[in-house]
């Protein structure tokens, strides 16, 4: 018997609501098949199953909110039958539903409420007045669960939920990760000239954007600087399994998501352009897959033509680095002793001092600059 559990779809997710099952008991599922749709604070996500087998039992009904790691369904392994599984299985535990805590009798009038230290710290992080929270603990004490329940937005207010999820992840990042920041100004004249020549004979829908060249340069540079590509877990650095980049995408309704482009260093620019455009479209339509969330080794944020000149980002935990590109703008530049005007972009790096230092990060940014000024290498 194989258990299929709710996966974590990012550091800012600790629970999700099952919206729809795509399979029924008795169906055969393949590895990578979409089997359910789960609602997170940011989007409805198609969840894939990474084991092959026959669906035996669905454990959670649509509409139920459960924590990450909760078993959603069971599958029969090869050679296993429903009859044999029924004989061996234990009684299924009822699905856990996120219910509001039941308030206990409060403290006597005129006294301050009891608050656990963890609850007081969390309330301070979230900017919540702890004295306004009804307590569910002994003698009306305010618990950590009470604080988390108080921060939940009204039903249907996805934008508020997204802002809170982002704030939670970024608060964790600034609290736990010792950031350092670097910036490199890059002359993109060679790259933009190369792109103009490449795009000249192509229809608009096939033309390359500078963004994909920036992503490819970061991915290629990571080959030589693997300490920036991975995550900090259990007190140690864990290298990523490949060069998979999270891409910060602004949503039309506000907020952002950072789905993953996989194996970026190994793909040519036209292929990356197609995948990037598709990822942006589906992210804004709310139709991402679980395999596109949670396994990036580094995130890149691209401010585009309307952004600021520089962005000093906050690392997305548990990753250990983030690269940012500001607006490409014409500015004064000295080239071979001559003052001129060139299209420049500020490339920035936020990195985790537990894993790397400024000298290492500076060499990485210099390699990104070198690649962008030799577009043929991309």
N, C-alpha and C positions, 0 to 999 in steps of 0.2 A: 504494500500500500504506500502510495506517495502522497504527501501533503503539499498542496499548493497554497501558499500564504500571501498575504498582502505585502508587496515589496515596498521598500523605501524609494520614493521617487524624488529624492533630493534631501539636502540637509535641513530644509525648512518644512519638511513633512513628517508628522508623527501620527497621523490618522487619515482616514479617507472614507468616503461614503460610496458603497456599491450602488451604481446606477442601473446596470444591466448585465445579465449573463448572455454570452454569445454561444453557449453550449448547453446541452442537457445531459442528464445521466444516460449512459450508454453510447454517447458520441466518442469517436476516436479523435484524439488531438495529436498534432505534430509539434515538434520543437519549434518555437517561435510563432506559433499561431495565437492570434488575438482571441482570448476567451472571456474577457469581461471589460466593462467600462467603469472606471472609478473616478469619482469627483474629489479633487484636492482643493486646497485654498486658491490655486491659480488656474486650473483648467480641468476639463474632463479628459482623462487619459485612457487610451486603449492599452490594456494590460495583457502582455504576452505570457504564455506558459513555456517554461524552458525544460520541461520533461515531456516525453512522448508517452502516451498510454490511453486507456479508456476511462472516461469520466464515470466515477462510481457514485459520488454523492456531492451535492451542493450544500455547503454548511451555513451560508449566509444569504439572507433574502435581500433583494433590491430595496434600497432605502435605508439600510442599516449602516450606521457609522461605527467603524472598528479601528483599533490601533494598528500600526504597522507591525507585521509579524503574525497577525491573527490568521489561522487556517481558514481559507475560503472554500476549498473543495478538496476532495481526495480522488486520486487516480489509481487504477489497477495497473500493476506492473505486468511485464510480459509473462505469460503463463499463468497469471492469477485470474480467478473467476470471481464473479459477484457472490456466488454461494460460499466459497472459501473465505472471502473477505468478511462476509457477515458473521461467520463463525468466530473469526479472530478479533474483530474490531471491538473496541471499547465503546461504551455509550457516549455518543457525541455530546460535548458540552454545549450549552446554548450560546449563541453568538453574543459577544459582548456589545452592548449598545451604549454609546456615550450619552448618559443621562445627567441632568443637572443634579448636584448634590442636594440632599434634603437638609435644610437648616436645623440645627439642634437648638435647644433653648439658649438664648443669648445671655451675656453677663448682666448683672444687676444694673438698673438704670443709674446713669451718672458715672459709670466706670468705663475704662477703655477696654476694647475687645482684646482677648488673648490672640496672639499671632505667632505662628511658628517662625523660627529664624529663616528657614528656606522660603516661606511665603512672603515674609517682609522683604527679603532680598529680591525676589522675583517681581513683586509689586513695584519696587523702586525702579527696576530695569524697564518695566513696561509703562511707567508713569501713572500707575493706578493708585488712588487713595485707598489704602488698605482698610481704613476705618469705615468705608462705605460698603465693604464686601460682607454679605451674610456668611457666617461661619457654619461649617458642618461638623466640626470636631467636637471633642468633649467640652462641655460647658460653653458651647458656641464658639470655640477657637477657630480662627481662620487658618486653613491648611493650604498647601501648595496647590492642591486640586481646585480649591475654591478660587484662587487667584487665576489659574488657567481658564476656569469656566467664566470668570468675570471678563476676561479679555476677548471672548468669542463675540463676533459681530452678530447683528440681527440676521435672521434667515434670509437668504437671497442677496445679501450685500457682499458680492464677490470681491468688489474692489477693496472694501475695508478688510476683508479676510486676507487678500493678497498683500496689502500694506503691512498687516500684522505679521504675516509669515516672513516677508522680507526683513522687517525690523527684527524679528526674533533671530533669524540667521545672521544678520549683520551685527547684532549685539553680541552674539556668541563669538563671531569672528574677531571683533575688536577686543573682547574680553580675554580670549584664549590665545590668539595668534600675535606674536611679536613682529609686527610689520616693519619692513623698511621699503623706501621708495626711491626710484631712479627715473631719470628722463633722458631721452636721446632725441635730438632734432634731426630729421631725415629729409634730404633733398629727394623728392619724388619725380624730378624732371625726367630721368631715364625711364622710369616705370610708366609714367603717363604717356610719354612718346611711344613706347613700345605697345601699350594698350591701344592707342589711337590707330597705329598701323595694323595691329591684329584685328581690330573691330571694323576696319574700313569696308571690307567686302562682306560683312555678315549682316543678316537682318537684325533688327533691334532685340528680338527675344533671345538671340544667341550671343549677344555681346557680353564681354567680361566687364565686371565692375572692379574698381580698385580694391574693394573689400576682400575679394577672394584672393588677390595677390598678397594682401597683408596677412591673411590667415595662413596661406601656404608658406610665407616667409617665417612666421612664428613656428610652424610645424617643423620645417626643415632645420631651423636653429635648435630646436629641442633635441634633435638627434645627438648633438654634441654637448648638451647641457641637461642631462636626464634628472638632475636633482631638482629641477623646476617642474617636472612632469610626474605628478603622483599625489598622494594623500598622506596626512598625518593621522594614524590610527593606533590606539593602544600604546601610546607613548613612543612611537617610532615612525620613521618615514617608510612608506610602502610605494615602490615605483608603480606607475601605471602599466597596464598590460599592452598598451600601444599608444600611438600619438593620436588621442581623441580630444578634440577641443570643444569645450562649451562655448556657445556663442550667445551673448546677451542680446535679447530681442525685445524692443519696446513694444508693448501692446497698445492697440488703439484706445481701449477703454482705460488706460493707465496701468502702471506697474510693468513688470518685465518677467521673462522666463529665460532660462539658459540651457536650451536643449543641446545635444551633442552631435557634432559632425565626426564620423569615425574614420580612422586611418588617413588623416588629412595629408600627411607627408608623402603617401604612396600614390596619390591621385593627380591627374593632370588638371590644369586650370578649367577647361570646359566642363569636365565632370564635376569638379567642385562647385562651379557656378550653378549647374543644374541642381545639385543637392542643396546648396545654400538657399537658392530661390524657393525650392520646395519646402525646406524647413521653415523659412520665414512665413510663407503662406499658411502652412498648417498650424504653426504656433499661434498666429493671429486668428485663425479660425477655430482654435481650441481642439485640434485633432492630432495631438502628439501621441507617440507610442511610448510604453514604459522603457523600451530598449534605448530610447533617445534621451533618457533622463538618468542622472546619477553616476555615470561611469567616466566622465571627463577627467583628464589629468591636469588640465589648466583651462581657465576661461579667458576669452578675449571679449572686450567690450569695444564696439566701434561706434563713435558718436555721429559719423556721417557729416554731410554738408551743412546741417543745421546746428551742429553741436559746438561746444566750446573748443578752444585751441588745445587744451590738455585735460586729461581725466586721470585722477589718482584714485584708483578703485579700491574697494574693500574685498579681500580674498574671500571666495566662496568656500566655506568649510565643508569637508575636511581637506580640500585642495591646499596647496602650499604656494601658489603663485597666481597672479592675474596680470594680463597685458592689456593696456588701453591705447587706443589711437584716437586722437582728437580730430578736429576739422582740418581738411587739406586746404591750405590758404596760401596765396602769394604774399611773400614777405621779403624784406631785404636779406641778402645773402652775399657772402664773400667767396668767390670762386677763383682760385689761382691768383689771388691778390687783387681781383677786380670786384667792385661792388655791382651787384646785379639783383634782379628780382626772380625768385624761384618758387615753385610750388613746394611747400614744406608741410610736414606732419610731425607732431610731437608724439613719440612712442614712449610709453611709460611702463614701468614694472613695479608691481607690489609683490613682495615675496616674504616668506616666512624665515625669520632669523634662526629658527631651530634647525633648519635644513641647509640653508645657503647664506652667503654673506654678500656685501656690496660689490666686492671685486668680481665674484662669480657672476652676479647679476649684470654688472656692467659689461663684461665680456659677452654675455648672451645678447644684450641689446645691440652691441657693436656688430655681432653676427647678423642680427635681423636687419640692421642698416646696410651691411654689405650685400645681403641677398636682394634687398629692394633696389639697390643701385646697379644690380646685374640681373635684370629681369629674365634674361635667357636661362639663368640657373633655376628658375622657378618651373 
